[in-house]
Amino acid sequence: MTLPKLGIDISKKTFDVALIRDPETMKVKQRQFPNTPAGFQALQTWLAKQGVARVHAVMEATGAYGDDLAECLYAAGQVVSIVNPAQIKAFGQSELQRNKTDRADAVLIARFGWRHNPAPWTPPAPEHQELQSLVRHLDDLIEQRTQVSNRLSEGRLTEAVRESWEKVLHSLNERIVEVKRQINQHFDDHPTLKRQRELLDSIPGIGPETAARLLGEMPQLGEFDSARSAAAHTGLTPKRHQSGTSINVPTRISKIGNPRVRYALYLPAMAALRSSKEFKELAARLTERGLKKMQIIAAAMHKLIRIAHGVLKNQQAYDPNYASAA
């Protein structure tokens, strides 16, 4: 039996839902709820009043705003799918969507659910959720430290203001050291995660901190059907736009995926291009084909995520000889 589709458009304080039971009539029931535990319960009560015991809830991947609702629905026995926003946007364009409101987006997401029947989502294991939280907290602290350092580099700061910023910087440095310690302790407490980090650490350019980011943001890394699927999940697959003889846009990455993973791989890709024979050869081939610097870095990022998938899937450390022969 096909379940009714519940499209959910979520924001920081509220979420709008659109319930469509029949794909033929596309008749819609809509409501808005607060994005709180009380709102989650109110949604369940509303669904019961509609005579719907079980739905296929479809929502966009919007960072932390939808995590609690997704987990609540999953725990209540609902089928949940979390879809890349770019897919919803493309579907809206194909449907000639004119209005851009939370209510209209909820309906669009429900219609997308009926048309594409996206795969069910499963919450990551608690240890992956904790790792993701720690890694994102570390990144936030590092970003704040950069901002404070930039303030201190400004001229004409009074002595009092400079001392104040220096205290803030000192505090941030202490917090960063402490969070890094907590991340390392987390790996010590979970041997499987620690082994996965060691495998990723064997890859050129990828150190322990990048490995932690990859495992926090992609707990399913190593479980995809193929390395290409893993790369597609991160938005690192090539995207070509060519039509006839008049349109020939340079190849770029699709960016349909988690931007945090792409951000985490940028500096490791540059490091691999400097230090690894395999990656230097890749750069030479691409340069000969006329690719630009950023395209070569993107290709290196793409290669890194494919290698990362391989070492985790096969549970074997990176072997440059095997990679060269493959």
N, C-alpha and C positions, 0 to 999 in steps of 0.2 A: 504494500500500500504506500502510495506517495504521500509524504507529509505536506501539510500547508507550509508556505514560505512566510517567514517573518523577517522583513527587511528592517535593519536597525541603523539609524544614522546617529552617531554618538558625539557628544561634545563634553567639555569639562564639567558642566553643571547639570545638563539634561541629556536625554536621548529620546528620539522620535522613533516610533515603530509603525510599520505598515504590514498588516496581515492580509495575505491573498491565499484563499483556499483553492480556487479553481482557475487554472491557467487559460481556460477558454473565455470566461467572462471577465477575468482580472478585476473582479469586484474587491474593493479595498476597505478595510477597517483600520482607523488610525487613532493613535494616542501619543501623548508625550508624558514622560515620567522623569522625576529627579534622578540624577546619576548617583544614587546612594543605595545602601542596603534596603532602606524602606521602599525606594523606588523599584528595586528588583523584585521585592515581594509583591508590590502593587501590580507589576507586570504579570506575575504568575496568577494573581487573583483575576485580573482583567481577561487573561487567556481562558481561564476556567469559565468566566461568565459568557465568553464567546462560544463555549462548548468545545474548546480545543484542548485536548489533554497533552498532545505532543506536537511540536513544530520542528521545522528545519530553520533555525535562526541563521541569518547571513549578515555579517557586518564587515566593515573595512578595518584593515590593520592601521590603527591610529595611535600607536604608541601605548602609553600607560592608561589612557582614558577608558578604554574598553576592556581591559584585562579582568577587572573584578566582575563585570557583568558576564563576560564569556565564561568564566569559571563557575559563576553561580548557575547559569543556564545548563552548563555541562553537568554539574553536580545534581541538578534537578531532573536529569534524564533526557534533556533536549539534545537534538543534533545541532551542532554549532559549526559554522564555516567562517573562517577569517580570510578575507580576500584582499589582494593588493588593490589600493585605491586607483591605480592606473588602469586596472581592468574595468572597474566600475565607470571611470571617466570615458574610456573607449566605448563601452556599451551605451552610455548616455549619448555619445556623439552618433552612434549608429542608430539610436532611437530618435534622433533629432530633438533631444531634450531642450526645451526653451527656458523653463524656470529653474532657478538654483536656490532652493530653500531646504531647510531641514526636512520638512514634510515631503517635498518632492523627491529629495534624495532617498528617503526611506522607501518610498514606492519604487523608485528606480532599482534599489538594491534587491527588493523582493522580486521584481520582474527579472532581474539578473539571475536570482536563485532558480526561478522556474526555467529560464532559458538554458542555463549552463550547469545547473545542479552541482555546485562546487563540492570538493572533497571535504569530508568531516575533519574537524580539528580536534586534537587531543592536547590537553594541558601538558606543558613540560614537567618533568619530575621536580620535586621540591628543591633538590640540590642545584638543578639548573636555574630555577627561579631565583634562588638565593645568590648564585653566582652572577646572574644578569644584574640583579639589584646592586651588588657590590661593584661590579665593573662600571655600570652607568654612574654610580655615585663617585667613583674615582675619576671618571672622565669629566664630570661636572666640577669637581674640585680642581682638576688640572686647568680647565677652562677659566675658572675664577682666578687661579694663580696667574695665568697669562694676562688677564685683564688688569690685575693689581700691579704686576710687573710693568705693564705699559703705562699705568698711571705714574709709577715711580720714575719712569724714564722721561716724563714730561719736565720741561724747564719751569722755573719760577714757582716751585712749591715752597710754601713757608715751612719753617723747621717743624712746627707743630703738626702740620698736615703730613709731612714726610714721615715723621715718627709714627703717626697713626697708621699710615699705609704699611710701614715696615712691620708693625705689630700684626696687622692683618695678614701680611705675607708670611710671617713666622708661624702664625696659627695655621694657615693653610698648608704650609710645608709639613707641620706636625701631623695634621689630619691625613695628608696624602701618605705619609710613612705608615700611619696606623692602618689605613684602609688596605694598603698593599700587604701589610702583615696579616690582616684578616683574610684577604684573598688567598695568600699562601697557606694559611691555616685551614681554610675551607678545602683546598686540594688535599692537604694531609689527612683531613677527616673523611675524604671520599676517594679511595684508591682507584676506582674506575676512571673518575675525572682526572686524577693525577696521571694515570697512564696515558690518557688521551692527550693531555698537555705535553707530556714527554715526546709523544709521537709527532705532534705538530711542531715542537721545538726543534726537531731534526731537519726541518725544511729550511732551505736558504732564505734568509731575511725575516723569518718568523721566530721571535723570541717568546719567552714565557708570558709577557704581558699581552702580546698580540694573540697568542694561543688562548689565553683566558677570555679575551674579547670574542673570539670566534666561537668558543664553546658556550659562552653566555648568550650570544645573539643567535647562534644556529645550533641548538641542542640536537637537531636531526642530522647534522653534518656526519657523513659516513653511512647514512641510511637511505640516501636517494638511490633510485634505480641506476643512475649513471652519473659520471662526473659532469656531463653536460647539464643534467637536471640541477645539480648543485650550483653550477655557475649561473644558470637561468634564474634560480631562486634569489640570487644576490643582485641581479640586474647587470651582470658582467658579460653577457653574451652580445656579440656584435649586432648592430642594427644598421641596415643599409637602406637608403632612400634613392631610388633610381627610377626614372620614367622616360622612355624614349631617348632622345639625344639632348634634350633641353634641361633635364633635371638629373643631377648626379652629385648628391650631397655626400661629403666624406663619411666613411663608416665611423659610427660612434657606438658606445655601449648603450644598452636599452634603458638602464637605470630603473627597471621594473623590479624592485626588490628592496631589501633592508639597506638604507643608506649608511647605517652604522657599520655594517660589514665592509662596505666599500671604503669608508673612511679608515677603518682599522687596517686595511690592506695597502693603502697608498704608500706609506713610508717603507713597509717591508718590501714592496715591489721595487722601489728605488734601490734599497739595500741589496736585493737579490741581483738586480741588473749590474751593480757595481762589483759584486763579489763572486757570483756563481758563473762558472764556465757555461753551463747549460743556458742560463738566462742571457749571458753576453752573446752567445750564438743566436739566440732568439732575436735580440735587439739588432744584430748585424743583418739577419735575414729581412727583418721588417724595414730597416733603414734602406736596404737595397731596393725594396719594393716601393719606396717613396713615402712611408708612413712618418708622421710627425712625432715629436717627443711625447706628447700626452697620449697619443694612440699606442705608442710602444709601452708606456707605463700601464695603460689599461689592459693591454695584452698580457703583461706580466702579472697583473692582479688576477686576470682570468686564469692564467696558468697556475698561480698559487692556490686558488680555491679548488681547482681540479686535483692538484696534488694533495691538498689537505683532505679532500674527500677520499682519495685513494688510500692514504696511509691509515686513516681511521677505519675504512671499510675492510682493508686487508690486515689491519693490526700489525703493520710492519713499518719500521722507520724508513724515512726517505733514503733511496739508493740512487745516486746520480747515474750509475752505470745501467741500472735497470730502466731508469727514465729515458736515457739516451737511446737504448735499444728498442723501446716501446714504439 
